[in-house]
Amino acid sequence: MAFLDNSGDIILDAVLTDTGRYRLAQGNGSFKIAKFALGDDEINYSAYNKNNPSGSAYYDLEILQTPILEAFTNNTSTMKSKLLTIPRTNLLYLPVILMNNSNVNSAPSGSSELHLVCVDEDTVGRKGLEGFLVQSSGMGGTGAASEKVRGFLNGFQAGSGVGAQQYIQCDQGLNTNEISANAALDSDLYETQYIVEMDNRLGAIVPMAGQGANQYNVAGVGGVVTAGTFAGTAKVSFVDDDNIASYYFSLASDAGMISDLASTPSQSRVITGPQGTTIQFRVQASTELQTSTYLFEKLGSTTSITKPSGASQSVRYIDSVIKVTGATTGYSINLLVRYIKSII
Amino acid sequence: MATTFKTFLNNDITSTKTLLHEAIPITGAIASGTYNKGGATTDTYGGTNIKNYAAGMFQSVYDYPYLSSSANHIFDLTVGYPSGSVLSGTAATTVQQAKKINLYNQMAQVLVGYDSTGSIRDFDEDGNIVAGGKKLKECVFINFARLLTKDEIKKGSFTLKIGTGSYATPFEDGSGGDGILTIKDSNAANNYRVNSPAGEYAILSATAGYNKEFSVAPACGLIFYQAGIAVLSSSIFQSGTHAAGVPTGRGILSSSDVPYTSTNAYFTASLTGSAISASCNYFRNRLYDISFNNTTELNSTIHFCRVNHNDFNYSSNPTYLSASKIRVKNNPLDAPISYFTTVGLYSSDNELLAVAKLSEPLKKDPTNEMTVRVRLDY
C-alpha cells in the first residue's frame, strides 16, 4: 500500500474489507455496520518526546509527521491496536497481557517463544513408539517429565491422554514493580472477556473446562499410556474469509478457562503488579494436519527437533500465530505456535 | 468500564445519492484501427484493436490489440435497415441483407418497442412516434461499452465528429475546407424523450459549421442515454437527395478504395454492396472523434463517528506502555493523549466490515471532540 497524500486537507480513504464485501454479497442482512473503533497501527508512541527542549507543543512532532498507509482491504491486516475509552483521565498505568512462561505447564519450548503442537499420534508418541510426549524409557517423576516436555502440546487429543496438563496461558494485569502485586486491579481495567483468533485450517481451541485428571504418563517399555476423553473443541464465533477463526470467552461463561489471577500461586506469575485475570487453553490440530501432509508442504518446512529422550527427530512444521485480545481493554498479544508432524 | 468500540445511534447514519461524471474522449486514431498496421492481424503492437466475428453481425473496437489482456472494449459498430427500407428487396445483390434487417429490428425492438399490433416500430427522427413523421431507416449503430458509459451518458454531453470528404481525405471537403461534420445532442439536458422502453433518449443533430449544406442543424440520429447506444442516420453521408428526401450531405464512399462505381458509391451503396464489417470499416475510417461524459450513480451511506471528549483517550498500542506505564504521561494528573490513523467500522459481532484511513494522525485528548464522517459508496 502506498502512503496517503498528507500535503493538503485531511482526507479519508474508506474501503470495504473483504469480509464486508463477502457479507454484502451474501445478501442476508449480515452486512450491517453497528459500531466503530479507532486504530493507531502506525503510531509509535516511543517517539513521544516528553523532554523536547522546545516545549510541549513539540512533544508529538514526530508522531504527527508519521506517514499513513492506504487502507488495507484484508480485515485481519488492520486495526491491530485500537484506541481505548476509559472515562477516567487520571490513569498512569494500563494493564497488559503476557504469555505465562514461568509455569512449567504453560511455558514455551526452551528459551524460545514457541509452543509446539504435536498433530498426530506418531508425533505425540504411543506405546512402543517414542514421541515428543511419550518416551520409550522411563523419564523419572512427573515434575522432571513436565520440564522435558515443556512447550509441547498434545494436538492429537488435546486435554486428554498424555500431555493433558500442558496448555497455553496468558496473564493480564499491571506489569510494573511500582505498584504492589497485592494491590487490587481497578475494576474497569479488569479483563473479563477474551477473543482468541487462530488459523482455522490448522487447529482449534480446546477449552480447559472438562480437563481430564490425566497427568503426564511416563510410558516405559511395556508401560501404559492412559487415554483420556477428548473434551471437544470450543465453539467458534465465526470464521472469516481468510480462515481466521474467532473464539469469545468470558469469565462468566468460561470459568474453566478464565480465572482470577490473584488466586494463582505467586511463584508462577509473570505479572509483577496488580493481577487481573488469566486465560488458559489448549490447541487441537485439525483433521487435515493429523491425516495429511498437504498443508505442511504448502505452508511449512522441515526441521529436526530434540525429543525428551535426547534423540533427534525430523519433523514437518508450520509456524502460525494465535492472537489473544482482551475484549475490554483491547490489549492483544501474538503467541507463536509451531505445528509439528514427525516424519516416520 | 473500558471499551474499544462505540455503537452508532440512529442519527449517526444517513444515506445520500450523488452523480459522478467522467469525461470520455475517444479519438479517431483508436477507432480507425491504430494498431492494425497494413491490416495485418499481428504486428509490432501485437495485432489489431478491431475485432470481427465469424457471424459478421458487428465489429468491436478496443483501445489496444484485443488479444492483449490490457485491452479495454470501447464500443461496437454495426449497421442495419428494416424490411421497409428502399434498400430492402434487392436480396440478389445485397450482401448480408437478412442480417442487416435482423440487426435493425433487434435494435428497434429494444430501443423503440412495438406498436399495438406487436410489430416492431422504426426509429423516429424526432421521437414523436404517434405523429408518424420521418423514420430513420438506414442506420449505423454505435453501442458503447458499459465500461465507458457506466450508468448512463450524461445528457447534452455527446459529440461525434465525422469526416464526410472523400475516403482518402475524409476530413476535408474537397476544396481545401473542413469536411468534418459535428453531431451533438444539443440542449438535451432540457429536451429529451422518455417514450422508449430502454430509457431516456434525445435527438442528435448535425450542427452548423460543417459546410454550406448544413446551415441549419438537421436531425440525424438518436442517442439513448441509459442504453449507451447512438443511432446515426445514413443520411449524414449522402450526396444528393436521399430517397426519403432529406437531408443532403457529402458522400463518404467516393474513393477508389471502395468497390463501387461513382454513381452509387455512397453509404447506402455500402449498406447493400458490402458486408457489415466493411461498412463498419468505412465508418471508422471517417470517425474523427467521439466525446461524452458518463454518469455513475453513487449511493452512499455516511457514518458520523462522533468522538466525545472522554472517548478514545487511551490506546492499546503496545508502544503506548512502557512497563505498563503510559508513555505520554508523567503523572496521573496529566491528560491522556492518543493519536488515531484509522477508523474501523464493525458489525455487531465485531467483524471489521469497512476501514477508513486518515491522511495524517489526529490527536485525541480530553480537551477535544471531533466527528469523523466516513462515506461508503455502493
Contacts between the chains, C-beta under 8 A, distances in Angstrom:
chain1	res1	chain2	res2	distance
A	4	B	357	6.2
A	4	B	358	7.7
A	4	B	359	4.1
A	4	B	360	7.9
A	5	B	359	6.3
A	6	B	359	4.5
A	6	B	360	4.4
A	10	B	358	6.0
A	10	B	359	5.5
A	10	B	360	6.0
A	10	B	362	7.4
A	11	B	358	7.6
A	11	B	359	4.6
A	12	B	343	7.4
A	12	B	356	4.9
A	12	B	357	7.1
A	12	B	358	6.1
A	12	B	359	7.7
A	12	B	372	7.0
A	12	B	373	7.5
A	12	B	374	6.3
A	12	B	375	7.9
A	13	B	356	6.4
A	13	B	357	4.7
A	13	B	359	7.4
A	14	B	343	7.8
A	14	B	354	6.3
A	14	B	355	7.2
A	14	B	356	3.7
A	14	B	357	7.8
A	14	B	374	5.3
A	14	B	375	6.5
A	14	B	376	5.9
A	15	B	354	6.6
A	15	B	355	6.3
A	15	B	356	7.7
A	16	B	353	6.7
A	16	B	354	5.0
A	16	B	376	6.8
A	17	B	352	5.3
A	17	B	353	6.1
A	17	B	354	6.1
A	17	B	355	5.9
A	19	B	351	5.5
A	19	B	352	6.4
A	19	B	353	6.4
A	20	B	345	8.0
A	20	B	352	7.5
A	20	B	353	3.6
A	20	B	354	5.2
A	23	B	347	7.4
A	23	B	351	7.4
A	23	B	353	6.6
A	30	B	347	7.1
A	31	B	347	7.5
A	31	B	353	6.3
A	32	B	347	6.0
A	32	B	348	7.0
A	33	B	8	6.9
A	33	B	13	7.4
A	33	B	301	7.8
A	33	B	303	6.4
A	33	B	345	4.6
A	33	B	346	7.0
A	33	B	347	6.7
A	33	B	353	5.7
A	33	B	354	6.8
A	34	B	7	6.3
A	34	B	8	6.3
A	34	B	346	6.6
A	34	B	347	5.8
A	34	B	348	4.2
A	35	B	5	4.5
A	35	B	6	6.0
A	35	B	7	4.5
A	35	B	8	6.0
A	35	B	345	7.8
A	35	B	346	5.1
A	35	B	348	7.2
A	36	B	5	7.1
A	36	B	6	5.9
A	36	B	8	6.8
A	36	B	303	6.8
A	36	B	305	4.8
A	36	B	343	6.0
A	36	B	344	6.3
A	36	B	345	5.4
A	36	B	346	6.6
A	36	B	374	7.8
A	37	B	4	5.3
A	37	B	5	5.1
A	37	B	6	7.3
A	37	B	343	7.7
A	37	B	344	4.8
A	37	B	346	6.4
A	38	B	305	7.8
A	38	B	307	7.2
A	38	B	312	5.1
A	38	B	340	4.0
A	38	B	342	6.8
A	38	B	343	6.0
A	38	B	344	7.5
A	38	B	364	7.5
A	39	B	340	6.4
A	39	B	341	6.6
A	39	B	342	3.6
A	39	B	343	7.5
A	39	B	344	5.8
A	40	B	315	5.5
A	40	B	317	5.3
A	40	B	338	6.6
A	40	B	339	5.6
A	40	B	340	5.1
A	40	B	341	5.8
A	40	B	342	7.2
A	40	B	361	7.4
A	41	B	317	7.8
A	41	B	341	6.7
A	41	B	342	6.3
A	42	B	341	5.1
A	42	B	361	7.4
A	43	B	315	7.5
A	43	B	317	6.0
A	43	B	319	7.3
A	43	B	339	4.9
A	43	B	340	7.9
A	43	B	341	6.6
A	43	B	361	6.2
A	44	B	319	5.1
A	45	B	315	7.1
A	45	B	317	6.1
A	45	B	319	4.3
A	45	B	320	4.8
A	45	B	327	4.8
A	45	B	328	6.4
A	46	B	319	5.2
A	46	B	322	7.6
A	46	B	327	6.5
A	48	B	327	5.6
A	48	B	328	5.1
A	48	B	337	7.8
A	50	B	327	8.0
A	50	B	328	7.5
A	50	B	330	6.4
A	59	B	328	7.8
A	60	B	328	8.0
A	60	B	337	7.3
A	60	B	339	7.2
A	60	B	363	6.7
A	63	B	339	5.6
A	63	B	361	6.1
A	64	B	339	7.4
A	64	B	360	6.9
A	64	B	361	5.7
A	64	B	363	7.1
A	66	B	341	7.4
A	66	B	360	7.7
A	66	B	361	5.5
A	68	B	341	4.9
A	68	B	357	5.7
A	68	B	358	6.2
A	68	B	359	6.0
A	68	B	360	6.3
A	68	B	361	7.0
A	69	B	357	6.8
A	70	B	357	6.1
A	71	B	342	7.7
A	71	B	355	4.9
A	71	B	356	6.5
A	71	B	357	4.5
A	72	B	355	6.8
A	73	B	355	7.8
A	75	B	351	6.9
A	75	B	352	4.2
A	75	B	353	7.8
A	75	B	355	7.8
A	78	B	342	6.3
A	78	B	344	7.1
A	78	B	352	7.2
A	78	B	355	5.3
A	79	B	342	6.1
A	79	B	344	4.3
A	79	B	352	5.8
A	79	B	355	6.8
A	81	B	315	6.4
A	81	B	316	5.0
A	81	B	317	4.0
A	81	B	318	6.8
A	81	B	320	7.8
A	82	B	4	4.2
A	82	B	315	7.6
A	82	B	316	5.5
A	82	B	344	7.6
A	83	B	4	7.1
A	83	B	312	3.8
A	83	B	313	7.6
A	83	B	314	6.8
A	83	B	315	5.3
A	83	B	316	7.5
A	83	B	338	5.0
A	83	B	340	5.5
A	83	B	364	6.8
A	84	B	2	5.7
A	84	B	3	7.4
A	84	B	4	5.7
A	84	B	312	6.9
A	84	B	313	7.7
A	84	B	314	4.0
A	84	B	315	6.1
A	84	B	316	5.5
A	84	B	338	7.8
A	85	B	2	6.8
A	85	B	3	5.1
A	85	B	4	7.2
A	85	B	6	7.0
A	85	B	310	7.2
A	85	B	311	4.8
A	85	B	312	5.5
A	85	B	313	7.3
A	85	B	314	7.5
A	86	B	2	4.8
A	86	B	313	7.2
A	86	B	314	5.5
A	87	B	310	5.2
A	89	B	310	7.6
A	89	B	313	6.7
A	89	B	335	5.9
A	89	B	336	5.7
A	89	B	366	5.2
A	90	B	332	4.4
A	90	B	333	6.4
A	91	B	314	7.1
A	91	B	326	6.9
A	91	B	332	6.8
A	91	B	336	6.9
A	92	B	325	6.2
A	92	B	326	5.9
A	92	B	329	5.7
A	92	B	331	6.6
A	92	B	332	4.5
A	93	B	321	7.9
A	93	B	324	4.8
A	93	B	325	5.6
A	93	B	326	6.9
A	94	B	314	6.4
A	94	B	316	8.0
A	94	B	320	7.2
A	94	B	321	5.7
A	94	B	324	6.3
A	94	B	326	6.2
A	95	B	324	6.8
A	96	B	321	6.3
A	96	B	324	5.7
A	174	B	324	4.6
A	175	B	323	6.3
A	175	B	324	4.7
A	176	B	323	5.1
A	176	B	324	4.4
A	176	B	325	6.3
A	177	B	323	7.7
A	178	B	323	8.0
A	178	B	325	7.5
A	188	B	1	5.2
A	188	B	2	5.3
A	189	B	2	6.3
A	195	B	350	7.4
A	237	B	349	6.8
A	238	B	349	6.4
A	238	B	351	6.7
A	240	B	351	6.8
A	246	B	350	7.5
A	273	B	324	6.4
A	326	B	316	8.0
A	327	B	4	8.0
A	328	B	1	6.9
A	328	B	2	5.2
A	328	B	3	6.8
A	329	B	2	5.1
A	329	B	4	7.9
A	329	B	316	6.4
A	330	B	2	7.5
A	330	B	4	3.9
A	330	B	316	3.5
A	331	B	316	4.7
A	331	B	318	8.0
A	332	B	316	6.9
